[in-house]
Amino acid sequence: MKDNKSISASEVNRYIFCNYQWYYECKYGAAELRRRRAEYLDEMGIAPNGKSPIQRGLAFHVRFESQRKHRLIWKWLRAIMFAAVFIYLLLYFGIAVL
């Protein structure tokens, strides 16, 4: 562990996010943890995909935003079609709206 007694705000943030991750990073260091992870993946025969969590998160938000736009477009199209059918039925049965 570190010998100094001061704790930075980023360390507090990391501790709140995951206290185990904070502890192991303080005890072993980030480089050692990366080496152990690579060793573990080699033992398990898993190839890392090379994408960072930030890249995966950005890709998720891009997909989510496009899906949200599609849902919004379909919602408006359904509303317009419903209004058109309603107006057509009013005209067909001769019901005066005014």
Secondary structure, DSSP 8 states (H G I E B T S, - for coil): --S-----HHHHHHHHH-HHHHHHHHHH-HHHHHHHHHHHHHHHT-------HHHHHHHHHHHHHHHHHHHHHHHHHHHHHHHHHHHHHHHHTT----
